[in-house]
Amino acid sequence: MGMNGTVIEVSEVSRHFRIAGHELTALFGLSFAVRRGEFVSIIGPSGCGKTTLLRMLAGLIEPHGGQIRVGGRPVRGPGRDRAVVFQDFALLPWETVLGNVAFPLEIQGLPRGEREERARRAIALVGLAGFEASYPYQLSGGMQQRVGLARALVVDPETLLMDEPFGALDAQTRHLLQDEVLALWQAHPKTVVMVTHDMEEAVYLSDRVLILTARPGRLAREVAVPLPRPRDESVRRSAAFAEAVEDVWSSLRTLVAA
C-alpha cells in the first residue's frame, strides 16, 4: 500500500436485521473505497444503515454478505488501527477525564505512567488541559465530546471512525468542534470516515461525500468536494461551498422523494 493507497475497501456488503419477526435489509451490495489520509463523509436518508456501516468498519458487528478490508486485511473485530468517536460520547461517568482518555491504553495493558503521559498529551491536543481531574457530569456537551475525541486519538489510530460526532451539540459548539477537528486532522493527518446527517458539515470537513440510498442502503452517488485546503470559517461563506452543499442536497432530495 503506497502513501495514497487504499486503506478501506468495502465490497458488496450487506447486513440484515430481524425486528419483530420481520427481516429488514439495512445495507445491500454496498461498495466503496477510502484512500490513506482521506476524509470521507457518509450521508443518506434516515434509517439507511449509516451507523450499521460504521459499526461494521469498527468490527463491532459483521456483514452478512460481502467483505470489509482495512489496511489490506479482512476486518475480524475491533483493532488498534481503528478508533471510534460516538454520538453519545460514551464516557465512563465514574472516571475522570484523564481516566476516560487513558482507558483504551489500560485495556492494551500499558503501564500507568506511560498511559497517563499519553492521555495528557491527547487531552492537551483537544484543548482540555487543566480538566484532567474533572468528571463527565461537570463538563458541557462540547467538552464531553472533546474527551471522546481525545480517547479515540490516544491510541494513535490509522483510521478514525466518527458516528454523528457533533449530533448532540448546539450549532455554535458544533461549528467550533468542526473547526477543531479540521485543525487536528490538518496537523495530524488520519484516514477519517464520518457518518452525519448534516450536509454542511459533510461538505465542510470532507474530501468526498458518499450518499447512500434509503434502506436498504447502497451507494447512490459520490460528490467530490471542490474546496481547497486548509479550510476555515471563511470557506463556509464562499459560493463554492454553497454550490457543493446544494449538490449534495439535490441528490438527497431525490432519494427521499423516491
C-alpha positions in Angstrom: 0.0 0.0 0.0 1.5 3.3 -1.1 1.0 6.6 0.8 -2.1 7.3 -1.3 -3.1 3.6 -1.3 -6.5 2.4 -0.4 -7.0 1.9 3.3 -10.6 0.8 3.5 -12.3 -1.4 0.9 -16.0 -2.2 1.3 -17.0 -4.8 -1.3 -20.7 -5.8 -1.9 -21.5 -5.5 1.8 -25.0 -6.5 3.0 -26.4 -6.6 6.5 -29.9 -7.7 7.7 -31.8 -7.3 10.9 -34.7 -9.2 12.4 -37.2 -6.8 14.0 -40.5 -8.2 15.5 -40.2 -11.3 13.3 -39.5 -9.4 10.1 -36.3 -9.5 8.2 -35.1 -6.0 7.3 -32.2 -5.4 5.0 -30.2 -2.4 6.3 -27.5 -2.4 3.6 -27.3 -4.2 0.3 -24.4 -4.6 -2.1 -22.6 -1.6 -0.8 -19.1 -1.0 -2.3 -16.7 1.9 -2.0 -13.0 2.6 -1.1 -11.2 5.2 1.0 -7.6 6.3 0.4 -5.0 6.9 3.1 -5.4 10.3 4.7 -8.7 10.9 3.0 -11.7 12.5 5.0 -14.9 10.9 3.7 -18.4 11.6 5.0 -21.4 9.2 4.6 -24.8 10.8 4.4 -28.2 9.4 3.5 -31.9 9.3 4.4 -32.7 8.4 8.0 -32.5 4.6 8.6 -30.4 3.9 5.5 -27.8 1.9 7.6 -25.1 4.6 8.1 -24.4 3.7 11.7 -24.6 0.0 10.9 -21.9 0.5 8.3 -19.7 2.4 10.8 -20.1 -0.4 13.3 -19.0 -2.9 10.7 -16.0 -0.8 9.8 -15.1 -0.7 13.5 -15.5 -4.5 13.7 -18.3 -4.3 16.3 -20.7 -6.2 14.1 -20.1 -8.4 11.0 -21.5 -8.1 7.5 -23.9 -10.9 6.4 -22.6 -10.6 2.8 -19.5 -9.2 1.1 -16.3 -8.1 2.8 -14.7 -5.2 4.5 -10.9 -4.9 4.4 -8.9 -2.3 6.3 -5.2 -2.0 5.5 -5.5 -4.9 3.2 -6.8 -7.3 5.9 -10.4 -8.5 6.4 -12.0 -7.0 9.4 -12.5 -9.7 12.1 -13.3 -7.5 15.0 -12.1 -4.2 16.6 -8.4 -3.4 16.1 -5.8 -0.9 17.3 -5.7 0.6 13.8 -9.2 2.0 14.2 -10.9 4.1 16.8 -14.5 5.3 17.1 -16.0 8.6 18.3 -19.6 8.0 19.2 -22.5 10.5 19.1 -23.5 10.0 22.8 -19.9 10.5 23.9 -20.0 7.0 25.6 -17.9 8.2 28.6 -17.5 6.3 31.8 -19.3 8.5 34.4 -17.2 7.3 37.3 -13.9 8.1 35.7 -12.2 11.5 35.4 -11.3 13.0 32.1 -7.8 11.5 32.5 -9.2 8.1 33.4 -11.6 8.1 30.4 -8.9 9.1 27.9 -6.4 6.6 29.3 -9.0 3.8 29.4 -8.1 2.3 25.9 -4.4 2.2 26.9 -5.3 0.4 30.1 -7.1 -2.2 28.0 -4.0 -2.6 25.9 -2.0 -3.2 29.1 0.2 -0.2 29.1 1.9 0.8 32.4 0.2 3.6 34.3 3.0 6.2 33.8 3.0 5.8 30.1 -0.7 5.7 29.6 -1.2 8.8 31.8 1.5 10.7 29.8 -0.1 9.8 26.5 -3.6 10.7 27.8 -2.4 14.1 29.0 -0.9 14.8 25.5 -4.2 13.8 23.9 -6.2 15.9 26.3 -4.0 18.9 25.5 -4.5 18.2 21.8 -8.2 18.7 22.1 -7.9 21.8 24.2 -8.8 20.4 27.6 -5.5 20.8 29.5 -6.5 21.6 33.1 -9.6 19.5 33.1 -7.8 16.1 33.7 -9.4 15.7 37.2 -13.0 16.7 36.1 -15.8 14.2 35.8 -18.1 14.0 32.7 -21.1 15.4 34.6 -19.0 18.6 35.3 -18.4 19.2 31.6 -20.6 20.7 28.8 -21.6 18.5 25.9 -18.9 20.1 23.7 -16.2 19.3 26.3 -17.5 15.8 26.7 -17.2 15.2 23.0 -13.7 16.5 23.1 -12.9 13.9 25.8 -14.4 11.3 23.4 -12.2 12.6 20.6 -9.1 12.5 22.9 -9.9 9.0 23.8 -10.0 8.0 20.1 -6.8 9.9 19.4 -4.8 8.5 22.3 -4.4 5.1 20.7 -3.0 6.9 17.6 -5.2 5.0 15.2 -4.6 5.0 11.4 -8.3 5.3 10.9 -10.8 7.4 12.8 -14.5 6.4 12.6 -16.9 9.1 13.7 -20.7 8.4 14.2 -22.6 11.8 14.1 -19.8 13.1 16.5 -21.5 16.6 16.8 -25.1 15.4 16.6 -25.9 16.1 20.2 -24.4 19.6 20.3 -25.9 23.0 19.7 -25.0 24.8 16.4 -22.4 27.1 17.8 -20.5 24.3 19.6 -20.8 22.1 16.5 -19.1 24.7 14.3 -16.4 25.2 16.9 -15.7 21.5 17.1 -15.8 21.0 13.4 -13.0 23.7 13.1 -11.0 21.9 15.8 -11.3 18.6 14.1 -10.2 20.1 10.8 -7.2 21.7 12.5 -6.3 18.4 14.2 -6.7 16.5 11.0 -4.6 19.0 9.1 -1.8 18.8 11.7 -2.0 15.0 12.2 -3.5 13.5 9.1 -5.5 10.3 9.5 -8.0 8.5 7.4 -11.4 9.6 8.6 -14.9 8.1 7.9 -17.7 10.2 9.4 -21.4 9.5 9.4 -23.5 12.6 9.6 -27.0 13.9 8.6 -25.7 17.4 8.3 -24.9 18.3 4.7 -23.0 21.5 5.5 -20.8 19.5 8.0 -20.2 16.8 5.4 -19.1 19.3 2.8 -17.0 21.5 5.1 -14.9 18.6 6.5 -14.6 16.2 3.7 -12.7 15.4 0.5 -15.6 13.3 -0.7 -19.2 12.8 0.4 -20.8 9.4 -0.2 -24.6 9.5 -0.5 -26.5 6.3 0.4 -29.9 5.4 -0.8 -32.9 4.9 1.5 -33.0 1.4 3.1 -31.5 -0.9 2.0 -28.5 1.4 1.8 -26.3 1.3 -1.2 -24.1 3.9 -2.8 -26.3 6.4 -4.8 -23.6 8.9 -5.6 -20.4 10.3 -4.5 -19.6 14.0 -4.5 -16.0 15.2 -4.7 -15.8 18.4 -2.6 -14.1 21.1 -4.7 -12.9 23.3 -1.8 -9.2 24.0 -1.3 -7.4 23.0 2.0 -6.6 24.1 4.6 -10.1 25.2 5.3 -11.5 27.6 7.9 -14.7 29.6 8.7 -14.3 31.8 5.5 -14.9 28.7 3.4 -18.5 28.5 4.8 -19.3 31.9 3.2 -18.0 31.0 -0.3 -20.1 30.4 -3.3 -18.2 27.1 -4.0 -19.3 25.9 -0.5 -23.0 26.8 -1.1 -22.9 25.0 -4.5 -21.4 21.9 -3.1 -24.0 21.8 -0.3 -26.8 22.3 -2.9 -25.3 19.5 -5.0 -25.5 17.1 -2.0 -29.0 18.3 -1.1 -30.4 17.8 -4.6 -29.2 14.2 -4.6 -30.6 13.6 -1.1 -33.9 15.2 -2.0 -34.3 12.9 -5.0 -33.6 9.9 -2.8 -36.0 10.9 0.0 -38.7 11.6 -2.6 -38.2 8.4 -4.4 
